[in-house]
């Protein structure tokens, strides 16, 4: 019983410390066409406007993309596929916050 309680306390302490060590957020969303249909295989770029560094993800079969472990800052999200209008959206990423951009 005491060992079980100690394990739960240790896991809880690690969870708290991990949250303090990794000051990041996430960015995710769904890319869709003008009719609301999901668009799979679309390259999505997340550009940090302060550092000019970027990452790219590709939407899955449901049009969903995900950027984990994003440092806080100002970003521009761009989705672009041949035959469709380029979509661009600015966003602010905050520590511990999920930015849902469709």
ChimeraX commands (.cxc) that place a marker at each C-alpha (Angstrom):
marker #1 position 0.00,0.00,0.00 radius 0.5
marker #1 position 2.75,2.47,0.93 radius 0.5
marker #1 position 4.70,1.59,-2.22 radius 0.5
marker #1 position 1.60,2.27,-4.34 radius 0.5
marker #1 position 1.08,5.68,-2.76 radius 0.5
marker #1 position 4.76,6.51,-3.23 radius 0.5
marker #1 position 4.56,5.59,-6.93 radius 0.5
marker #1 position 1.50,7.82,-7.44 radius 0.5
marker #1 position 3.20,10.72,-5.68 radius 0.5
marker #1 position 6.35,10.27,-7.77 radius 0.5
marker #1 position 4.37,10.17,-11.03 radius 0.5
marker #1 position 2.45,13.30,-10.00 radius 0.5
marker #1 position 5.65,15.14,-9.13 radius 0.5
marker #1 position 7.22,14.19,-12.47 radius 0.5
marker #1 position 4.15,15.41,-14.35 radius 0.5
marker #1 position 4.34,18.79,-12.62 radius 0.5
marker #1 position 8.09,19.11,-13.24 radius 0.5
marker #1 position 7.73,18.13,-16.89 radius 0.5
marker #1 position 5.16,20.86,-17.42 radius 0.5
marker #1 position 7.55,23.42,-15.97 radius 0.5
marker #1 position 10.57,22.19,-17.91 radius 0.5
marker #1 position 8.89,22.22,-21.33 radius 0.5
marker #1 position 7.27,25.63,-21.90 radius 0.5
marker #1 position 5.56,24.77,-25.18 radius 0.5
marker #1 position 2.17,24.74,-26.85 radius 0.5
marker #1 position 0.64,22.87,-29.78 radius 0.5
marker #1 position -0.90,23.87,-33.08 radius 0.5
marker #1 position -3.40,21.68,-34.89 radius 0.5
marker #1 position -6.47,21.84,-37.08 radius 0.5
marker #1 position -8.19,20.63,-40.20 radius 0.5
marker #1 position -7.71,21.83,-43.78 radius 0.5
marker #1 position -10.90,21.81,-45.84 radius 0.5
marker #1 position -12.09,23.08,-49.20 radius 0.5
marker #1 position -14.78,25.72,-49.78 radius 0.5
marker #1 position -17.52,23.08,-49.44 radius 0.5
marker #1 position -16.17,21.91,-46.07 radius 0.5
marker #1 position -14.68,18.69,-47.46 radius 0.5
marker #1 position -11.48,17.46,-45.81 radius 0.5
marker #1 position -8.30,17.86,-47.84 radius 0.5
marker #1 position -5.76,15.06,-47.30 radius 0.5
marker #1 position -2.12,15.36,-48.34 radius 0.5
marker #1 position -1.86,19.14,-47.98 radius 0.5
marker #1 position 1.53,20.51,-46.85 radius 0.5
marker #1 position 1.07,22.87,-43.88 radius 0.5
marker #1 position 3.93,25.15,-42.82 radius 0.5
marker #1 position 4.29,26.78,-39.41 radius 0.5
marker #1 position 6.67,29.77,-39.56 radius 0.5
marker #1 position 8.00,31.44,-36.40 radius 0.5
marker #1 position 7.86,35.15,-37.25 radius 0.5
marker #1 position 10.48,36.03,-34.64 radius 0.5
marker #1 position 13.16,33.46,-35.60 radius 0.5
marker #1 position 12.19,32.76,-39.23 radius 0.5
marker #1 position 12.36,29.01,-38.51 radius 0.5
marker #1 position 9.67,26.80,-39.99 radius 0.5
marker #1 position 8.31,23.27,-39.79 radius 0.5
marker #1 position 6.11,21.39,-42.20 radius 0.5
marker #1 position 3.43,18.76,-41.63 radius 0.5
marker #1 position 1.11,17.05,-44.09 radius 0.5
marker #1 position -2.61,16.59,-43.49 radius 0.5
marker #1 position -3.82,13.03,-42.97 radius 0.5
marker #1 position -6.79,11.35,-44.67 radius 0.5
marker #1 position -9.20,13.49,-42.63 radius 0.5
marker #1 position -7.39,16.74,-43.45 radius 0.5
marker #1 position -5.94,16.94,-39.93 radius 0.5
marker #1 position -2.45,18.30,-39.16 radius 0.5
marker #1 position -0.56,18.56,-35.85 radius 0.5
marker #1 position 2.51,20.45,-34.62 radius 0.5
marker #1 position 3.59,19.31,-31.12 radius 0.5
marker #1 position 6.09,21.00,-28.81 radius 0.5
marker #1 position 5.87,24.49,-30.34 radius 0.5
marker #1 position 7.82,27.18,-28.43 radius 0.5
marker #1 position 5.74,30.24,-27.49 radius 0.5
marker #1 position 5.78,33.06,-30.01 radius 0.5
marker #1 position 4.20,34.64,-33.07 radius 0.5
marker #1 position 3.60,32.28,-35.98 radius 0.5
marker #1 position 2.13,32.21,-39.46 radius 0.5
marker #1 position 0.41,29.03,-40.63 radius 0.5
marker #1 position 0.22,28.36,-44.37 radius 0.5
marker #1 position -1.58,25.59,-46.25 radius 0.5
marker #1 position -1.00,25.33,-49.97 radius 0.5
marker #1 position -2.03,22.78,-52.59 radius 0.5
marker #1 position -1.98,23.05,-56.38 radius 0.5
marker #1 position -5.36,24.04,-57.78 radius 0.5
marker #1 position -6.52,25.68,-54.54 radius 0.5
marker #1 position -6.17,29.13,-53.04 radius 0.5
marker #1 position -3.28,29.39,-50.55 radius 0.5
marker #1 position -4.50,29.76,-46.97 radius 0.5
marker #1 position -2.55,31.83,-44.45 radius 0.5
marker #1 position -3.41,32.48,-40.81 radius 0.5
marker #1 position -1.41,34.28,-38.11 radius 0.5
marker #1 position -1.46,32.80,-34.61 radius 0.5
marker #1 position 0.05,33.29,-31.19 radius 0.5
marker #1 position 1.33,30.17,-29.45 radius 0.5
marker #1 position 1.29,30.22,-25.65 radius 0.5
marker #1 position 2.77,27.84,-23.11 radius 0.5
marker #1 position 0.45,24.93,-22.36 radius 0.5
marker #1 position -2.19,26.10,-24.82 radius 0.5
marker #1 position -3.53,24.31,-27.89 radius 0.5
marker #1 position -3.98,26.61,-30.89 radius 0.5
marker #1 position -6.75,25.07,-33.05 radius 0.5
marker #1 position -6.56,26.62,-36.52 radius 0.5
marker #1 position -8.85,25.36,-39.27 radius 0.5
marker link #1:1,2 radius 0.2
marker link #1:2,3 radius 0.2
marker link #1:3,4 radius 0.2
marker link #1:4,5 radius 0.2
marker link #1:5,6 radius 0.2
marker link #1:6,7 radius 0.2
marker link #1:7,8 radius 0.2
marker link #1:8,9 radius 0.2
marker link #1:9,10 radius 0.2
marker link #1:10,11 radius 0.2
marker link #1:11,12 radius 0.2
marker link #1:12,13 radius 0.2
marker link #1:13,14 radius 0.2
marker link #1:14,15 radius 0.2
marker link #1:15,16 radius 0.2
marker link #1:16,17 radius 0.2
marker link #1:17,18 radius 0.2
marker link #1:18,19 radius 0.2
marker link #1:19,20 radius 0.2
marker link #1:20,21 radius 0.2
marker link #1:21,22 radius 0.2
marker link #1:22,23 radius 0.2
marker link #1:23,24 radius 0.2
marker link #1:24,25 radius 0.2
marker link #1:25,26 radius 0.2
marker link #1:26,27 radius 0.2
marker link #1:27,28 radius 0.2
marker link #1:28,29 radius 0.2
marker link #1:29,30 radius 0.2
marker link #1:30,31 radius 0.2
marker link #1:31,32 radius 0.2
marker link #1:32,33 radius 0.2
marker link #1:33,34 radius 0.2
marker link #1:34,35 radius 0.2
marker link #1:35,36 radius 0.2
marker link #1:36,37 radius 0.2
marker link #1:37,38 radius 0.2
marker link #1:38,39 radius 0.2
marker link #1:39,40 radius 0.2
marker link #1:40,41 radius 0.2
marker link #1:41,42 radius 0.2
marker link #1:42,43 radius 0.2
marker link #1:43,44 radius 0.2
marker link #1:44,45 radius 0.2
marker link #1:45,46 radius 0.2
marker link #1:46,47 radius 0.2
marker link #1:47,48 radius 0.2
marker link #1:48,49 radius 0.2
marker link #1:49,50 radius 0.2
marker link #1:50,51 radius 0.2
marker link #1:51,52 radius 0.2
marker link #1:52,53 radius 0.2
marker link #1:53,54 radius 0.2
marker link #1:54,55 radius 0.2
marker link #1:55,56 radius 0.2
marker link #1:56,57 radius 0.2
marker link #1:57,58 radius 0.2
marker link #1:58,59 radius 0.2
marker link #1:59,60 radius 0.2
marker link #1:60,61 radius 0.2
marker link #1:61,62 radius 0.2
marker link #1:62,63 radius 0.2
marker link #1:63,64 radius 0.2
marker link #1:64,65 radius 0.2
marker link #1:65,66 radius 0.2
marker link #1:66,67 radius 0.2
marker link #1:67,68 radius 0.2
marker link #1:68,69 radius 0.2
marker link #1:69,70 radius 0.2
marker link #1:70,71 radius 0.2
marker link #1:71,72 radius 0.2
marker link #1:72,73 radius 0.2
marker link #1:73,74 radius 0.2
marker link #1:74,75 radius 0.2
marker link #1:75,76 radius 0.2
marker link #1:76,77 radius 0.2
marker link #1:77,78 radius 0.2
marker link #1:78,79 radius 0.2
marker link #1:79,80 radius 0.2
marker link #1:80,81 radius 0.2
marker link #1:81,82 radius 0.2
marker link #1:82,83 radius 0.2
marker link #1:83,84 radius 0.2
marker link #1:84,85 radius 0.2
marker link #1:85,86 radius 0.2
marker link #1:86,87 radius 0.2
marker link #1:87,88 radius 0.2
marker link #1:88,89 radius 0.2
marker link #1:89,90 radius 0.2
marker link #1:90,91 radius 0.2
marker link #1:91,92 radius 0.2
marker link #1:92,93 radius 0.2
marker link #1:93,94 radius 0.2
marker link #1:94,95 radius 0.2
marker link #1:95,96 radius 0.2
marker link #1:96,97 radius 0.2
marker link #1:97,98 radius 0.2
marker link #1:98,99 radius 0.2
marker link #1:99,100 radius 0.2
marker link #1:100,101 radius 0.2
marker link #1:101,102 radius 0.2
view
